[in-house]
Amino acid sequence: MIKRSILVLLLVLMAVLSFAHADDAAPANLEDLPPGVSLVGGQEPVPVARKEQLDEQFVPGGPAFVPGFRQRFRFPWSGGFRYGWRFPIGYWNAFGRNIFGPSCLFARQWGGFWYC
């Protein structure tokens, strides 16, 4: 009797786990764009922060810190289009919020980027 109940319990557990994994969403692709957004132009290096900010975040005297690239994008705004920058989320969390503050019109995180 105990062997049968253990066997049934294992079968039920396997069924529940297989359904749980089947319902998980697929991981988001970093190159997905928010609805209505289109990339314009090429990439540019992000502006390097002041030396004092870099010294607080990283080991002094180390190599120059270039966190990645930013890209220009456009998005619908009030019947027309506006332009903004797409920053890597690591750069935005470290420096971008202090530089741009609340002046971002789009201001959304999507994938691994911050759209400002």
N, C-alpha and C positions, 0 to 999 in steps of 0.2 A: 504494500500500500504506500509506504513512504517513497519507494523508488518511482512509482507512477506519479505521485504528486510533485516530486522534484523534476521529473521529466516534463510534466505539463507546465510547471513554473518556468523552466528554462525555455521551452517553446514560446510561451507568452512573452517572456523577456526579449527573446530574439525578434519576435514580431513587432513589439513596441519600439525597440531600437531601430529596426529597419525603417519603420514609418517616420520616426523622428528625424533620421538622416535624410530621408527623401523630401521632407518638407522644408529643410533648410534652404535659405536663399543662396544663390550663387554669389561668390565674392565679386565685389564691384571692381570693374576695370578702372585703372587710374586715368585712362584717356577718355572716359565717358564725360560728356558735357551736360550741364543743367539744361532743362528745356528752354529753347529760344536763344541759346548762346551759340555763337560761332567764333572760331579763332580767326584772327586777322594778322597777317604778317608773320614774321619769324620770331625766334627767341632772342632775348637780350640777357646779359648777366644782371643779376639783381644788384642794386646799389649796395656797396660794402658800407657797413655801419662805421661810426666813428671809432677811433682807436681805443677810447676809454670803455666803450661798450664791449668791444672785443676782448679787452683785458679782463673784464669782469666775468665773461663767459668761458674763456679759453685760457690755456697756458700762455703767459707772456713770452714773447720772443720766438714763438712758433711760426710755422708758415702762414701765409695769408689765407684767410678764411673766405672762400667763395661758395656760398651755400647752394647755388643752382641757377636756374634761369627763370625769367618771367616772360610771359607771353601776353600780347595784346588780344583782347576779345571785344565783341560788341554784343549788346543785349537790347531787347525792345524796351522802350521807355516813352510813355505818354504819346503814343501814336507814331513815334520815330525810333531812332536808335541812339544809344549812348555807348561810349567806349570805356574800357577799364583794363586792369592788369590782373593776370592770373599768377599768383605766387605759390611756391612750394609751402606746404603747411608748416614745416619746421622753421623756415625763415620768417613766416608771418608771426608765429608764436614768439620767436625770439626778438624780432626787431620791428616788424611791420606795424603792429598795433600801436607802438610808441610813435612811429613816424607819421602814419596816416590818421590815426585816431578814429573819430566817428564820421569822417568825411567820405566814407565809401558809400556809393549809391546802391550797388548790388549786394555786397557784404554777405556772402554765403560760402560755406565749406562744401565741396563736392569732391569725392574721391580723396586724393592726397594733395589737393590744392585749395587755396583761399582765393575767391574771386572778389576783387575790390574795384 
